[in-house]
Amino acid sequence: MRCIALAQTWQDQGGEVTFISHCDSVPLKQRMHDEGISLIPIDRVCPDPSDIETTLSILKKDLTDKKTWLVLDGYHFTSEYQKAIREKGIRLLVMDDMNHLTVYHADILLNQNIHAAELKYHCDDDTTLLVGTRYVFLRREFLKYWDFKRQIPDRAKNILVSLGGADPDNVTLKVIQALDFLGGSQIEITIIVGPANLHELCLRSALESTNLNYNLLINPPNMVDLMANTDLGISAGGGTYWELAYMGVPCIMIVLAENQRVVAEELAKTNTVINLGWHHLLSSEDMAKAVYPIIVSHQMRSDMSHRGQAMIDGNGAILTVNAMRSHRREVAAG
Protein backbone atom coordinates (compact mmCIF):
# COMPACT_ATOMS: atom_id res chain seq x y z
CA MET A 1 0.00 0.00 0.00
CA ARG A 2 2.81 2.47 0.75
CA CYS A 3 4.37 1.72 -2.63
CA ILE A 4 1.02 2.44 -4.29
CA ALA A 5 0.87 5.76 -2.41
CA LEU A 6 4.33 6.70 -3.72
CA ALA A 7 3.32 5.53 -7.20
CA GLN A 8 0.24 7.78 -7.18
CA THR A 9 2.32 10.83 -6.35
CA TRP A 10 4.86 9.96 -9.06
CA GLN A 11 1.97 9.66 -11.53
CA ASP A 12 0.53 12.99 -10.38
CA GLN A 13 3.81 14.59 -11.44
CA GLY A 14 3.60 13.05 -14.89
CA GLY A 15 5.61 9.89 -14.30
CA GLU A 16 4.94 6.28 -15.23
CA VAL A 17 5.05 3.39 -12.76
CA THR A 18 5.80 -0.30 -13.16
CA PHE A 19 5.84 -2.84 -10.34
CA ILE A 20 8.27 -5.75 -10.57
CA SER A 21 6.90 -8.27 -8.10
CA HIS A 22 6.27 -11.86 -7.11
CA CYS A 23 2.81 -10.73 -5.96
CA ASP A 24 0.20 -13.48 -6.31
CA SER A 25 -2.70 -11.64 -4.65
CA VAL A 26 -5.58 -11.14 -7.07
CA PRO A 27 -6.99 -8.11 -5.17
CA LEU A 28 -3.60 -6.39 -5.14
CA LYS A 29 -3.09 -7.08 -8.83
CA GLN A 30 -6.50 -5.57 -9.52
CA ARG A 31 -5.63 -2.54 -7.40
CA MET A 32 -2.48 -1.96 -9.45
CA HIS A 33 -4.48 -2.25 -12.66
CA ASP A 34 -7.08 0.21 -11.38
CA GLU A 35 -4.30 2.67 -10.52
CA GLY A 36 -2.83 2.50 -14.03
CA ILE A 37 0.25 0.68 -12.74
CA SER A 38 1.91 -1.94 -14.94
CA LEU A 39 2.94 -5.21 -13.32
CA ILE A 40 5.84 -7.38 -14.44
CA PRO A 41 5.66 -10.69 -12.55
CA ILE A 42 8.80 -12.55 -11.49
CA ASP A 43 9.02 -16.18 -10.45
CA ARG A 44 11.83 -16.08 -7.89
CA VAL A 45 12.78 -13.42 -5.38
CA CYS A 46 16.02 -12.30 -3.76
CA PRO A 47 18.26 -13.90 -2.59
CA ASP A 48 17.68 -16.16 -5.59
CA PRO A 49 20.19 -14.83 -8.16
CA SER A 50 17.59 -14.84 -10.92
CA ASP A 51 15.83 -11.91 -9.20
CA ILE A 52 18.66 -9.42 -9.76
CA GLU A 53 19.31 -10.78 -13.26
CA THR A 54 15.66 -10.35 -14.23
CA THR A 55 15.36 -6.91 -12.64
CA LEU A 56 18.50 -5.59 -14.36
CA SER A 57 17.28 -7.00 -17.68
CA ILE A 58 13.95 -5.22 -17.28
CA LEU A 59 15.64 -1.93 -16.40
CA LYS A 60 18.37 -2.12 -19.05
CA LYS A 61 16.32 -0.39 -21.72
CA ASP A 62 15.74 2.60 -19.40
CA LEU A 63 19.31 3.21 -18.24
CA THR A 64 19.74 6.22 -20.52
CA ASP A 65 16.71 7.89 -18.91
CA LYS A 66 18.09 9.92 -16.01
CA LYS A 67 14.62 10.14 -14.46
CA THR A 68 14.25 6.38 -13.97
CA TRP A 69 14.29 5.15 -10.37
CA LEU A 70 14.07 1.71 -8.83
CA VAL A 71 12.34 1.53 -5.45
CA LEU A 72 13.07 -1.47 -3.23
CA ASP A 73 10.64 -2.27 -0.41
CA GLY A 74 11.28 -5.57 1.34
CA TYR A 75 13.51 -6.99 4.05
CA HIS A 76 14.81 -9.72 1.73
CA PHE A 77 16.81 -7.30 -0.45
CA THR A 78 20.44 -7.72 0.59
CA SER A 79 23.28 -5.21 0.63
CA GLU A 80 24.79 -7.08 -2.33
CA TYR A 81 21.54 -6.74 -4.27
CA GLN A 82 21.47 -2.99 -3.64
CA LYS A 83 25.12 -2.59 -4.61
CA ALA A 84 24.57 -4.44 -7.90
CA ILE A 85 21.76 -2.02 -8.77
CA ARG A 86 23.83 1.08 -8.02
CA GLU A 87 26.87 -0.19 -9.92
CA LYS A 88 24.74 -0.31 -13.08
CA GLY A 89 24.04 3.42 -12.70
CA ILE A 90 20.39 2.93 -11.71
CA ARG A 91 19.01 5.45 -9.26
CA LEU A 92 17.89 3.57 -6.20
CA LEU A 93 15.48 4.37 -3.38
CA VAL A 94 15.52 1.84 -0.53
CA MET A 95 12.64 1.80 1.93
CA ASP A 96 13.57 0.42 5.33
CA ASP A 97 12.06 -0.01 8.79
CA MET A 98 14.62 -1.84 10.93
CA ASN A 99 18.23 -0.98 10.01
CA HIS A 100 18.81 -4.73 9.81
CA LEU A 101 21.63 -4.66 7.24
CA THR A 102 25.26 -3.94 8.06
CA VAL A 103 25.46 -1.50 5.14
CA TYR A 104 22.99 0.11 2.73
CA HIS A 105 23.72 1.08 -0.87
CA ALA A 106 21.21 3.66 -2.11
CA ASP A 107 20.84 7.09 -3.61
CA ILE A 108 18.03 7.68 -1.12
CA LEU A 109 17.37 5.65 2.03
CA LEU A 110 13.94 6.23 3.55
CA ASN A 111 12.58 5.20 6.94
CA GLN A 112 9.11 6.58 7.80
CA ASN A 113 9.01 5.44 11.41
CA ILE A 114 8.93 7.54 14.56
CA HIS A 115 12.32 6.26 15.79
CA ALA A 116 14.12 6.44 12.43
CA ALA A 117 16.30 9.45 13.27
CA GLU A 118 17.84 7.50 16.16
CA LEU A 119 19.05 4.63 13.97
CA LYS A 120 22.75 4.65 13.04
CA TYR A 121 22.68 3.75 9.36
CA HIS A 122 25.88 2.74 7.55
CA CYS A 123 25.48 3.64 3.91
CA ASP A 124 27.30 5.04 0.88
CA ASP A 125 28.89 8.48 1.26
CA ASP A 126 26.46 10.03 -1.23
CA THR A 127 23.28 8.49 0.22
CA THR A 128 20.50 10.93 1.14
CA LEU A 129 18.63 9.96 4.30
CA LEU A 130 14.91 10.72 4.59
CA VAL A 131 13.82 9.74 8.09
CA GLY A 132 10.85 10.25 10.37
CA THR A 133 7.07 10.40 10.21
CA ARG A 134 7.08 13.49 7.97
CA TYR A 135 7.85 10.99 5.18
CA VAL A 136 4.85 8.73 5.80
CA PHE A 137 3.07 8.02 2.51
CA LEU A 138 -0.70 8.33 2.24
CA ARG A 139 -2.83 7.36 -0.72
CA ARG A 140 -5.00 9.90 -2.56
CA GLU A 141 -8.19 8.85 -0.82
CA PHE A 142 -6.75 9.92 2.52
CA LEU A 143 -5.45 13.26 1.33
CA LYS A 144 -8.96 14.46 0.55
CA TYR A 145 -9.49 14.48 4.34
CA TRP A 146 -6.65 16.97 4.92
CA ASP A 147 -8.86 19.28 7.01
CA PHE A 148 -10.85 16.55 8.78
CA LYS A 149 -11.90 17.44 12.33
CA ARG A 150 -12.77 14.42 14.42
CA GLN A 151 -15.56 14.52 16.97
CA ILE A 152 -14.70 12.51 20.10
CA PRO A 153 -17.80 10.98 21.76
CA ASP A 154 -18.02 10.50 25.50
CA ARG A 155 -17.96 6.75 24.97
CA ALA A 156 -16.48 4.91 22.00
CA LYS A 157 -19.10 2.88 20.20
CA ASN A 158 -17.71 2.26 16.71
CA ILE A 159 -14.52 0.18 16.80
CA LEU A 160 -12.40 -0.68 13.76
CA VAL A 161 -10.21 -3.81 13.87
CA SER A 162 -7.49 -4.00 11.23
CA LEU A 163 -4.47 -6.24 11.79
CA GLY A 164 -2.71 -6.12 8.45
CA GLY A 165 -3.07 -7.78 5.09
CA ALA A 166 -2.41 -11.34 6.27
CA ASP A 167 -2.63 -11.75 10.08
CA PRO A 168 -1.11 -15.26 9.85
CA ASP A 169 -1.58 -15.96 13.57
CA ASN A 170 -5.25 -14.95 13.43
CA VAL A 171 -4.91 -12.38 16.20
CA THR A 172 -8.15 -10.87 14.90
CA LEU A 173 -10.00 -13.83 16.44
CA LYS A 174 -8.52 -13.03 19.87
CA VAL A 175 -9.61 -9.40 19.51
CA ILE A 176 -13.16 -10.47 18.62
CA GLN A 177 -13.30 -12.64 21.73
CA ALA A 178 -12.01 -9.74 23.85
CA LEU A 179 -14.66 -7.35 22.53
CA ASP A 180 -17.34 -9.94 23.17
CA PHE A 181 -16.30 -9.99 26.84
CA LEU A 182 -17.10 -6.26 27.01
CA GLY A 183 -20.74 -6.65 26.05
CA GLY A 184 -21.68 -6.80 22.42
CA SER A 185 -24.80 -4.66 22.53
CA GLN A 186 -22.91 -1.49 23.52
CA ILE A 187 -20.42 -1.45 20.67
CA GLU A 188 -20.37 -1.90 16.92
CA ILE A 189 -17.25 -3.36 15.39
CA THR A 190 -15.95 -3.39 11.85
CA ILE A 191 -13.43 -6.16 11.16
CA ILE A 192 -11.14 -5.77 8.17
CA VAL A 193 -9.88 -8.94 6.52
CA GLY A 194 -6.87 -8.17 4.32
CA PRO A 195 -6.19 -9.59 0.85
CA ALA A 196 -3.80 -12.28 2.15
CA ASN A 197 -5.83 -13.30 5.22
CA LEU A 198 -6.75 -16.99 5.18
CA HIS A 199 -9.04 -16.96 8.23
CA GLU A 200 -12.29 -15.55 6.87
CA LEU A 201 -14.39 -18.65 7.51
CA CYS A 202 -13.04 -19.02 11.04
CA LEU A 203 -13.76 -15.37 11.81
CA ARG A 204 -17.30 -15.56 10.43
CA SER A 205 -18.03 -18.62 12.52
CA ALA A 206 -16.68 -16.96 15.66
CA LEU A 207 -18.63 -13.75 15.08
CA GLU A 208 -21.89 -15.64 14.63
CA SER A 209 -21.51 -17.08 18.13
CA THR A 210 -21.04 -13.68 19.79
CA ASN A 211 -23.48 -10.95 20.80
CA LEU A 212 -21.52 -8.36 18.83
CA ASN A 213 -22.98 -5.94 16.34
CA TYR A 214 -20.42 -6.47 13.59
CA ASN A 215 -19.54 -5.94 9.97
CA LEU A 216 -16.87 -8.17 8.43
CA LEU A 217 -15.31 -6.60 5.33
CA ILE A 218 -12.94 -8.27 2.90
CA ASN A 219 -10.28 -5.93 1.51
CA PRO A 220 -12.67 -2.93 1.42
CA PRO A 221 -11.88 -0.14 -1.06
CA ASN A 222 -13.11 2.63 1.26
CA MET A 223 -10.81 2.33 4.27
CA VAL A 224 -10.61 6.10 4.66
CA ASP A 225 -14.38 6.44 4.95
CA LEU A 226 -14.48 3.64 7.50
CA MET A 227 -11.81 5.40 9.54
CA ALA A 228 -13.69 8.68 9.35
CA ASN A 229 -16.61 7.02 11.12
CA THR A 230 -14.57 5.16 13.74
CA ASP A 231 -14.29 6.08 17.43
CA LEU A 232 -11.44 3.70 18.24
CA GLY A 233 -9.01 1.59 16.23
CA ILE A 234 -7.33 -1.68 17.13
CA SER A 235 -4.34 -2.06 14.85
CA ALA A 236 -0.96 -3.66 14.36
CA GLY A 237 2.14 -1.50 14.18
CA GLY A 238 2.28 -1.39 10.38
CA GLY A 239 1.22 1.07 7.72
CA THR A 240 -2.45 1.09 8.68
CA TYR A 241 -1.59 2.85 11.92
CA TRP A 242 -0.23 5.93 10.11
CA GLU A 243 -3.52 6.17 8.24
CA LEU A 244 -5.44 5.94 11.51
CA ALA A 245 -3.22 8.65 13.01
CA TYR A 246 -3.78 10.97 10.05
CA MET A 247 -7.52 10.51 10.46
CA GLY A 248 -7.30 11.23 14.19
CA VAL A 249 -8.44 7.76 15.25
CA PRO A 250 -7.31 6.94 18.80
CA CYS A 251 -5.62 3.57 18.62
CA ILE A 252 -4.80 0.45 20.60
CA MET A 253 -1.77 -1.28 19.11
CA ILE A 254 -0.87 -4.97 19.13
CA VAL A 255 2.58 -6.10 18.04
CA LEU A 256 2.44 -8.86 15.42
CA ALA A 257 6.04 -8.81 14.19
CA GLU A 258 9.48 -7.66 15.32
CA ASN A 259 9.56 -4.74 12.89
CA GLN A 260 6.48 -3.33 14.68
CA ARG A 261 7.79 -3.64 18.24
CA VAL A 262 9.95 -0.51 18.44
CA VAL A 263 7.32 1.58 16.62
CA ALA A 264 4.68 0.55 19.17
CA GLU A 265 7.01 1.20 22.09
CA GLU A 266 8.05 4.65 20.86
CA LEU A 267 4.48 5.72 20.13
CA ALA A 268 3.42 4.55 23.59
CA LYS A 269 6.16 6.64 25.22
CA THR A 270 4.47 9.78 23.92
CA ASN A 271 0.97 8.50 24.83
CA THR A 272 0.03 8.54 21.16
CA VAL A 273 -1.19 4.93 21.31
CA ILE A 274 -1.93 2.29 23.92
CA ASN A 275 0.57 -0.51 23.28
CA LEU A 276 -0.62 -3.95 24.38
CA GLY A 277 2.67 -5.53 23.30
CA TRP A 278 3.27 -8.91 21.69
CA HIS A 279 0.13 -10.72 20.61
CA HIS A 280 1.27 -14.13 21.86
CA LEU A 281 1.60 -12.79 25.40
CA LEU A 282 -1.98 -11.52 25.46
CA SER A 283 -5.15 -13.38 26.33
CA SER A 284 -8.58 -12.18 25.27
CA GLU A 285 -9.25 -11.31 28.90
CA ASP A 286 -6.07 -9.19 29.00
CA MET A 287 -7.21 -7.32 25.92
CA ALA A 288 -10.68 -6.71 27.32
CA LYS A 289 -9.27 -5.26 30.54
CA ALA A 290 -7.00 -2.93 28.57
CA VAL A 291 -9.62 -1.82 26.05
CA TYR A 292 -12.47 -0.95 28.43
CA PRO A 293 -10.85 2.09 30.12
CA ILE A 294 -10.18 3.62 26.72
CA ILE A 295 -13.73 3.05 25.51
CA VAL A 296 -15.11 5.02 28.45
CA SER A 297 -12.43 7.75 28.65
CA HIS A 298 -13.15 10.75 26.45
CA GLN A 299 -9.91 12.43 27.59
CA MET A 300 -7.63 9.53 26.68
CA ARG A 301 -9.11 9.20 23.22
CA SER A 302 -9.09 12.94 22.62
CA ASP A 303 -5.42 13.21 23.56
CA MET A 304 -4.42 10.27 21.35
CA SER A 305 -6.41 11.69 18.44
CA HIS A 306 -4.71 15.09 18.62
CA ARG A 307 -1.22 13.62 18.99
CA GLY A 308 -1.70 11.30 16.04
CA GLN A 309 -2.93 14.01 13.71
CA ALA A 310 -0.09 16.32 14.76
CA MET A 311 2.41 13.66 13.73
CA ILE A 312 1.24 12.92 10.15
CA ASP A 313 0.64 15.82 7.76
CA GLY A 314 0.12 13.85 4.53
CA ASN A 315 3.06 15.40 2.66
CA GLY A 316 5.42 12.44 2.90
CA ALA A 317 5.03 11.15 -0.65
CA ILE A 318 5.38 14.56 -2.28
CA LEU A 319 8.48 15.32 -0.20
CA THR A 320 9.99 12.02 -1.31
CA VAL A 321 9.14 12.46 -4.99
CA ASN A 322 10.59 15.98 -4.90
CA ALA A 323 13.79 14.56 -3.38
CA MET A 324 13.94 11.94 -6.13
CA ARG A 325 13.41 14.44 -8.92
CA SER A 326 15.98 16.89 -7.59
CA HIS A 327 18.58 14.24 -6.72
CA ARG A 328 22.00 14.47 -8.32
CA ARG A 329 24.48 11.64 -7.92
CA GLU A 330 27.82 13.29 -7.24
CA VAL A 331 29.89 10.27 -6.19
CA ALA A 332 30.10 7.12 -8.28
CA ALA A 333 28.67 4.12 -6.49
CA GLY A 334 30.87 1.15 -5.73
LINGI-V639056 format. One record per residue. SS is DSSP state (H for helix, E for strand, C for the rest). OMEGA is omega in whole degrees, 0 to 359 (* if undefined). D_LAST is the distance of its C-alpha to the last C-alpha in Angstrom with 2 decimals. Layout:
SS:OMEGA:D_LAST
SS:OMEGA:D_LAST
This chain:
C:180:31.41
H:175:28.83
H:176:26.69
H:178:29.91
H:177:30.53
H:179:27.19
H:179:27.94
H:181:31.37
H:176:30.15
H:177:27.66
H:181:30.67
H:178:32.89
C:173:30.75
C:182:31.13
C:176:28.07
C:185:28.09
C:173:26.85
E:173:26.19
E:170:25.76
E:192:24.12
E:172:25.86
C:184:27.86
C:177:30.47
C:179:33.98
C:180:35.94
H:179:38.49
H:180:38.98
H:176:35.29
H:178:35.07
H:179:38.16
H:177:36.72
H:180:33.70
H:181:36.18
H:181:38.38
C:182:35.53
C:180:34.73
C:176:31.42
E:178:30.54
E:173:29.63
E:182:27.84
E:174:28.67
C:186:26.60
C:184:28.28
C:184:25.77
C:176:23.23
C:18:20.13
C:173:19.88
C:185:21.76
H:180:19.37
H:179:21.42
H:182:20.21
H:179:16.64
H:180:18.23
H:182:20.88
H:179:18.79
H:178:16.52
H:179:19.84
H:185:21.45
H:188:18.84
H:184:18.56
C:183:21.67
C:188:20.44
C:178:17.16
C:179:19.20
C:185:20.48
C:182:18.60
C:181:20.52
C:176:19.27
E:168:17.67
E:177:17.09
E:176:18.53
E:177:18.16
E:181:21.19
C:183:21.88
C:183:21.52
C:180:20.77
C:186:17.23
C:175:15.08
H:180:11.76
H:178:10.77
H:180:12.30
H:182:10.47
H:179:6.94
H:178:8.70
H:183:10.11
H:182:7.40
H:176:5.94
C:178:9.68
C:180:10.02
C:177:12.20
E:191:13.09
E:170:13.21
E:178:15.90
E:176:16.22
E:187:19.78
C:177:20.54
C:196:23.79
C:187:23.46
C:186:20.30
C:179:20.53
C:179:16.95
C:178:15.73
C:178:12.43
E:176:11.60
C:184:8.64
C:168:10.61
C:176:11.85
E:175:15.12
E:187:16.20
E:173:19.96
E:187:22.61
C:191:26.19
C:187:28.10
C:182:30.55
C:190:28.87
H:183:25.26
H:181:25.34
H:182:26.25
C:182:23.23
C:181:20.74
C:170:17.36
C:185:14.28
E:180:11.32
C:183:8.46
C:183:10.33
C:180:10.89
C:173:12.12
E:179:15.82
E:172:18.11
E:188:21.28
E:175:23.56
C:186:27.25
H:176:30.10
H:180:30.10
H:175:27.30
C:179:29.45
C:173:29.80
C:180:33.34
C:185:34.62
H:185:37.06
H:178:40.11
H:185:39.49
H:177:38.93
C:178:42.46
C:188:43.68
C:180:42.09
C:184:45.49
C:177:46.78
C:184:49.20
C:173:49.86
C:182:53.38
C:180:53.60
C:179:56.75
C:179:58.76
C:179:57.95
C:179:55.00
C:182:56.32
E:184:53.52
E:179:50.68
E:179:47.49
E:181:45.78
E:186:42.25
C:172:40.12
C:185:37.17
C:185:36.72
C:185:37.51
C:186:39.22
C:180:39.17
C:177:41.44
C:178:43.94
H:177:44.09
H:179:45.75
H:180:48.85
H:178:49.07
H:177:48.86
H:179:51.64
H:179:53.80
H:181:53.22
H:177:54.25
H:177:57.29
H:187:58.39
C:181:58.54
C:188:61.11
H:187:60.14
H:184:62.70
H:181:61.28
C:174:57.74
E:183:56.10
E:173:52.74
E:182:50.21
E:179:47.97
E:174:44.79
E:184:43.72
C:186:40.14
C:181:39.14
C:181:38.00
C:184:40.93
C:189:43.17
C:186:45.99
H:183:47.96
H:178:51.14
H:181:51.14
H:179:50.71
H:180:53.48
H:180:55.81
H:181:55.19
H:182:55.72
H:181:58.99
C:179:60.37
C:174:59.71
C:184:61.67
C:165:58.63
E:190:58.62
E:173:55.34
E:180:53.27
E:185:50.66
E:181:48.11
E:177:45.63
C:185:42.37
C:180:44.31
C:188:43.02
C:183:44.55
H:183:42.87
H:179:43.04
H:176:46.79
H:179:47.31
H:180:45.53
H:182:47.63
C:182:50.72
C:177:49.59
C:184:50.99
E:178:48.69
E:171:45.53
E:193:44.60
E:167:40.91
C:183:37.94
C:180:35.05
C:186:32.91
H:180:32.55
H:181:36.30
H:182:36.98
H:176:35.22
H:177:37.45
H:180:40.47
H:179:39.62
H:181:39.31
C:177:42.70
C:179:44.21
C:174:45.04
C:193:45.74
E:169:43.93
E:187:44.34
E:176:41.09
E:182:40.77
E:180:37.65
C:183:36.82
C:185:33.35
H:181:31.27
H:178:28.90
H:190:32.11
H:184:33.61
H:178:32.00
H:180:32.47
H:181:36.13
H:181:36.65
H:178:35.21
H:180:37.23
H:179:40.31
H:180:39.98
C:180:40.62
C:177:43.38
C:174:41.57
C:167:42.11
E:183:44.22
E:178:41.98
E:177:43.86
E:184:41.01
E:184:40.18
H:185:42.18
H:177:43.25
H:184:44.94
C:167:47.03
C:176:50.36
H:178:51.91
H:176:54.44
H:180:51.74
H:182:50.23
H:180:53.66
H:180:54.48
H:185:51.25
H:188:51.55
H:181:55.22
H:180:55.01
H:178:52.38
H:186:54.48
H:182:57.42
C:176:55.68
H:185:55.36
H:180:53.85
H:181:51.01
H:178:50.01
H:180:50.39
H:179:48.16
H:179:45.40
H:182:45.66
H:180:45.31
H:179:42.38
H:180:40.47
H:179:41.05
H:186:40.10
H:186:36.67
C:183:35.61
C:177:36.20
C:183:34.81
C:186:32.35
H:183:29.15
H:180:28.16
H:176:29.01
H:181:27.06
H:179:23.95
H:177:24.51
H:177:25.14
H:178:21.84
H:184:20.08
H:182:22.17
H:187:21.75
C:174:17.98
C:179:16.22
C:184:12.48
C:180:12.61
C:181:9.19
C:179:6.54
C:176:3.77
C:*:0.00
